[in-house]
């Protein structure tokens, strides 16, 4: 099995697992943000996002590359905008960004979510760091309305990708 297929298989298992997550502004969330700010190690790549990123054992999946995991369960685009410095301080030349589901759960509009993700990408790319936006992952088939909103966000992110690259994970994960 190729490394890409392996990575997608592992990512699928991660996405299907259930773990507790920190709600932005909670004590656990603030402690995690504080911890990330204290890390001084330098990395090649940083994974930046919510629980879908946090749950990933990225270094184990790609041992040949130094990867920082800056995911926090329950995070949303506003939380990530507020903690962008901590991911930039990793020294990573490429940052993968995955966020959006928790925003929808908090009743934010697809336009607001898309705009925030683009703002995250712009702030990072302004520091001469490569940005790869990972698609918002589709929910299970019964979540028809939510999936319609997710498809709108992903469509908008895919259209306007001059400042970042876009990677659609749903091609491999949402079958």
C-alpha positions as YAML, in Angstrom:
chain: A
units: angstrom
residues:
- id: 1
  name: UNK
  ca: [0.00, 0.00, 0.00]
- id: 2
  name: UNK
  ca: [1.39, 3.42, -0.92]
- id: 3
  name: UNK
  ca: [2.21, 6.04, 1.71]
- id: 4
  name: UNK
  ca: [-0.68, 8.18, 0.47]
- id: 5
  name: UNK
  ca: [-3.20, 5.34, 0.77]
- id: 6
  name: UNK
  ca: [-1.76, 4.47, 4.18]
- id: 7
  name: UNK
  ca: [-2.11, 8.08, 5.32]
- id: 8
  name: UNK
  ca: [-5.72, 8.26, 4.10]
- id: 9
  name: UNK
  ca: [-6.54, 4.95, 5.82]
- id: 10
  name: UNK
  ca: [-5.04, 6.14, 9.09]
- id: 11
  name: UNK
  ca: [-6.74, 9.54, 8.79]
- id: 12
  name: UNK
  ca: [-10.05, 7.75, 8.24]
- id: 13
  name: UNK
  ca: [-9.59, 5.76, 11.45]
- id: 14
  name: UNK
  ca: [-8.74, 8.94, 13.33]
- id: 15
  name: UNK
  ca: [-11.81, 10.72, 12.01]
- id: 16
  name: UNK
  ca: [-14.05, 7.84, 13.00]
- id: 17
  name: UNK
  ca: [-12.71, 7.62, 16.55]
- id: 18
  name: UNK
  ca: [-14.42, 9.42, 19.41]
- id: 19
  name: UNK
  ca: [-12.48, 11.45, 21.97]
- id: 20
  name: UNK
  ca: [-13.25, 14.32, 24.28]
- id: 21
  name: UNK
  ca: [-12.46, 17.78, 23.00]
- id: 22
  name: UNK
  ca: [-11.82, 21.18, 24.49]
- id: 23
  name: UNK
  ca: [-14.31, 23.96, 23.93]
- id: 24
  name: UNK
  ca: [-12.67, 27.30, 23.05]
- id: 25
  name: UNK
  ca: [-12.27, 29.47, 26.13]
- id: 26
  name: UNK
  ca: [-12.47, 26.42, 28.42]
- id: 27
  name: UNK
  ca: [-9.64, 25.82, 30.88]
- id: 28
  name: UNK
  ca: [-8.39, 22.83, 28.88]
- id: 29
  name: UNK
  ca: [-8.41, 24.89, 25.67]
- id: 30
  name: UNK
  ca: [-6.47, 27.74, 27.30]
- id: 31
  name: UNK
  ca: [-3.95, 25.31, 28.82]
- id: 32
  name: UNK
  ca: [-3.37, 23.69, 25.43]
- id: 33
  name: UNK
  ca: [-2.88, 27.08, 23.74]
- id: 34
  name: UNK
  ca: [-0.45, 28.06, 26.50]
- id: 35
  name: UNK
  ca: [1.46, 24.79, 26.13]
- id: 36
  name: UNK
  ca: [1.81, 25.25, 22.36]
- id: 37
  name: UNK
  ca: [3.12, 28.79, 22.88]
- id: 38
  name: UNK
  ca: [5.91, 27.44, 25.11]
- id: 39
  name: UNK
  ca: [7.17, 24.87, 22.59]
- id: 40
  name: UNK
  ca: [10.39, 26.05, 20.93]
- id: 41
  name: UNK
  ca: [11.31, 23.11, 18.69]
- id: 42
  name: UNK
  ca: [11.44, 23.74, 14.94]
- id: 43
  name: UNK
  ca: [9.58, 21.62, 12.41]
- id: 44
  name: UNK
  ca: [9.30, 21.13, 8.65]
- id: 45
  name: UNK
  ca: [5.50, 20.91, 8.60]
- id: 46
  name: UNK
  ca: [2.76, 21.95, 11.01]
- id: 47
  name: UNK
  ca: [-0.74, 20.53, 11.22]
- id: 48
  name: UNK
  ca: [-3.11, 23.28, 12.42]
- id: 49
  name: UNK
  ca: [-6.75, 22.68, 13.25]
- id: 50
  name: UNK
  ca: [-9.38, 21.13, 15.45]
- id: 51
  name: UNK
  ca: [-9.81, 17.61, 16.86]
- id: 52
  name: UNK
  ca: [-9.40, 16.02, 13.44]
- id: 53
  name: UNK
  ca: [-5.85, 17.34, 13.43]
- id: 54
  name: UNK
  ca: [-5.23, 16.86, 17.15]
- id: 55
  name: UNK
  ca: [-6.03, 13.14, 16.97]
- id: 56
  name: UNK
  ca: [-3.50, 12.54, 14.20]
- id: 57
  name: UNK
  ca: [-0.23, 10.81, 14.99]
- id: 58
  name: UNK
  ca: [1.37, 12.74, 12.15]
- id: 59
  name: UNK
  ca: [4.96, 12.09, 13.14]
- id: 60
  name: UNK
  ca: [4.27, 8.33, 13.21]
- id: 61
  name: UNK
  ca: [2.59, 8.47, 9.78]
- id: 62
  name: UNK
  ca: [5.43, 10.43, 8.21]
- id: 63
  name: UNK
  ca: [8.58, 9.69, 10.26]
- id: 64
  name: UNK
  ca: [10.93, 11.13, 7.66]
- id: 65
  name: UNK
  ca: [9.60, 14.67, 8.26]
- id: 66
  name: UNK
  ca: [9.45, 16.69, 11.48]
- id: 67
  name: UNK
  ca: [5.75, 17.50, 12.00]
- id: 68
  name: UNK
  ca: [4.25, 19.75, 14.68]
- id: 69
  name: UNK
  ca: [0.70, 18.94, 15.75]
- id: 70
  name: UNK
  ca: [-1.14, 22.15, 16.64]
- id: 71
  name: UNK
  ca: [-4.67, 20.75, 16.72]
- id: 72
  name: UNK
  ca: [-7.06, 21.48, 19.55]
- id: 73
  name: UNK
  ca: [-10.32, 19.58, 19.85]
- id: 74
  name: UNK
  ca: [-13.35, 21.84, 19.62]
- id: 75
  name: UNK
  ca: [-11.46, 24.70, 18.01]
- id: 76
  name: UNK
  ca: [-13.05, 26.88, 15.37]
- id: 77
  name: UNK
  ca: [-11.84, 29.48, 12.89]
- id: 78
  name: UNK
  ca: [-11.98, 32.34, 15.42]
- id: 79
  name: UNK
  ca: [-9.90, 30.37, 17.91]
- id: 80
  name: UNK
  ca: [-7.37, 29.52, 15.24]
- id: 81
  name: UNK
  ca: [-7.13, 33.14, 14.13]
- id: 82
  name: UNK
  ca: [-6.33, 34.06, 17.73]
- id: 83
  name: UNK
  ca: [-3.56, 31.44, 18.03]
- id: 84
  name: UNK
  ca: [-1.92, 31.76, 14.62]
- id: 85
  name: UNK
  ca: [1.37, 32.94, 16.14]
- id: 86
  name: UNK
  ca: [1.93, 29.63, 17.89]
- id: 87
  name: UNK
  ca: [1.81, 27.72, 14.61]
- id: 88
  name: UNK
  ca: [4.03, 30.25, 12.84]
- id: 89
  name: UNK
  ca: [6.62, 29.88, 15.62]
- id: 90
  name: UNK
  ca: [7.10, 26.22, 14.71]
- id: 91
  name: UNK
  ca: [9.37, 27.34, 11.87]
- id: 92
  name: UNK
  ca: [7.43, 25.09, 9.50]
- id: 93
  name: UNK
  ca: [7.77, 25.87, 5.80]
- id: 94
  name: UNK
  ca: [4.33, 24.33, 5.14]
- id: 95
  name: UNK
  ca: [1.22, 24.47, 7.31]
- id: 96
  name: UNK
  ca: [-1.83, 22.27, 6.73]
- id: 97
  name: UNK
  ca: [-5.07, 23.89, 7.94]
- id: 98
  name: UNK
  ca: [-8.21, 21.89, 8.73]
- id: 99
  name: UNK
  ca: [-11.19, 23.55, 10.42]
- id: 100
  name: UNK
  ca: [-14.88, 24.31, 9.93]
- id: 101
  name: UNK
  ca: [-17.04, 21.59, 11.47]
- id: 102
  name: UNK
  ca: [-17.15, 23.18, 14.92]
- id: 103
  name: UNK
  ca: [-18.04, 26.52, 13.33]
- id: 104
  name: UNK
  ca: [-21.07, 24.91, 11.71]
- id: 105
  name: UNK
  ca: [-22.01, 23.33, 15.04]
- id: 106
  name: UNK
  ca: [-21.93, 26.86, 16.49]
- id: 107
  name: UNK
  ca: [-24.30, 28.08, 13.77]
- id: 108
  name: UNK
  ca: [-21.79, 30.21, 11.86]
- id: 109
  name: UNK
  ca: [-22.63, 30.79, 8.22]
- id: 110
  name: UNK
  ca: [-20.65, 29.12, 5.43]
- id: 111
  name: UNK
  ca: [-19.58, 32.60, 4.26]
- id: 112
  name: UNK
  ca: [-18.18, 33.53, 7.68]
- id: 113
  name: UNK
  ca: [-16.36, 30.19, 7.95]
- id: 114
  name: UNK
  ca: [-14.91, 30.51, 4.44]
- id: 115
  name: UNK
  ca: [-13.80, 34.08, 5.07]
- id: 116
  name: UNK
  ca: [-12.11, 33.11, 8.34]
- id: 117
  name: UNK
  ca: [-10.30, 30.18, 6.73]
- id: 118
  name: UNK
  ca: [-9.10, 32.47, 3.94]
- id: 119
  name: UNK
  ca: [-7.94, 34.99, 6.54]
- id: 120
  name: UNK
  ca: [-5.99, 32.25, 8.34]
- id: 121
  name: UNK
  ca: [-4.37, 31.27, 5.02]
- id: 122
  name: UNK
  ca: [-3.56, 34.88, 4.16]
- id: 123
  name: UNK
  ca: [-1.97, 35.63, 7.54]
- id: 124
  name: UNK
  ca: [0.20, 32.52, 7.30]
- id: 125
  name: UNK
  ca: [1.16, 33.00, 3.65]
- id: 126
  name: UNK
  ca: [2.10, 36.63, 4.37]
- id: 127
  name: UNK
  ca: [4.94, 35.15, 6.47]
- id: 128
  name: UNK
  ca: [6.19, 33.32, 3.34]
- id: 129
  name: UNK
  ca: [4.89, 29.98, 4.62]
- id: 130
  name: UNK
  ca: [3.16, 27.54, 2.26]
- id: 131
  name: UNK
  ca: [-0.47, 26.91, 3.20]
- id: 132
  name: UNK
  ca: [-2.49, 23.84, 2.30]
- id: 133
  name: UNK
  ca: [-6.17, 24.03, 3.21]
- id: 134
  name: UNK
  ca: [-7.70, 20.63, 3.87]
- id: 135
  name: UNK
  ca: [-11.37, 20.33, 2.99]
- id: 136
  name: UNK
  ca: [-14.01, 20.36, 5.68]
- id: 137
  name: UNK
  ca: [-14.86, 16.69, 6.14]
- id: 138
  name: UNK
  ca: [-18.39, 15.66, 5.24]
- id: 139
  name: UNK
  ca: [-20.57, 14.31, 8.05]
- id: 140
  name: UNK
  ca: [-22.38, 10.99, 7.84]
- id: 141
  name: UNK
  ca: [-25.07, 10.66, 5.16]
- id: 142
  name: UNK
  ca: [-27.94, 11.43, 7.54]
- id: 143
  name: UNK
  ca: [-26.63, 14.98, 8.03]
- id: 144
  name: UNK
  ca: [-28.05, 16.24, 4.73]
- id: 145
  name: UNK
  ca: [-28.33, 19.93, 5.69]
- id: 146
  name: UNK
  ca: [-24.90, 20.05, 7.34]
- id: 147
  name: UNK
  ca: [-23.29, 18.34, 4.34]
- id: 148
  name: UNK
  ca: [-24.89, 20.87, 1.99]
- id: 149
  name: UNK
  ca: [-23.22, 23.67, 4.02]
- id: 150
  name: UNK
  ca: [-19.90, 21.79, 4.05]
- id: 151
  name: UNK
  ca: [-20.04, 21.37, 0.27]
- id: 152
  name: UNK
  ca: [-20.64, 25.12, -0.09]
- id: 153
  name: UNK
  ca: [-17.61, 25.94, 2.09]
- id: 154
  name: UNK
  ca: [-15.41, 23.48, 0.20]
- id: 155
  name: UNK
  ca: [-16.59, 24.75, -3.16]
- id: 156
  name: UNK
  ca: [-15.79, 28.34, -2.18]
- id: 157
  name: UNK
  ca: [-12.37, 27.38, -0.80]
- id: 158
  name: UNK
  ca: [-11.54, 25.40, -3.92]
- id: 159
  name: UNK
  ca: [-12.46, 28.31, -6.24]
- id: 160
  name: UNK
  ca: [-10.28, 30.96, -4.69]
- id: 161
  name: UNK
  ca: [-6.95, 29.34, -3.98]
- id: 162
  name: UNK
  ca: [-4.39, 31.92, -5.13]
- id: 163
  name: UNK
  ca: [-2.81, 32.29, -1.66]
- id: 164
  name: UNK
  ca: [-3.00, 28.61, -0.73]
- id: 165
  name: UNK
  ca: [-3.36, 25.12, -2.11]
- id: 166
  name: UNK
  ca: [-6.54, 23.17, -1.51]
- id: 167
  name: UNK
  ca: [-6.66, 19.42, -0.85]
- id: 168
  name: UNK
  ca: [-10.04, 17.67, -0.98]
- id: 169
  name: UNK
  ca: [-9.89, 14.82, 1.54]
- id: 170
  name: UNK
  ca: [-13.52, 13.91, 0.94]
- id: 171
  name: UNK
  ca: [-12.52, 12.21, -2.32]
- id: 172
  name: UNK
  ca: [-10.86, 9.50, -0.22]
- id: 173
  name: UNK
  ca: [-12.77, 9.71, 3.07]
- id: 174
  name: UNK
  ca: [-16.45, 10.33, 2.29]
- id: 175
  name: UNK
  ca: [-17.47, 7.40, 0.18]
...
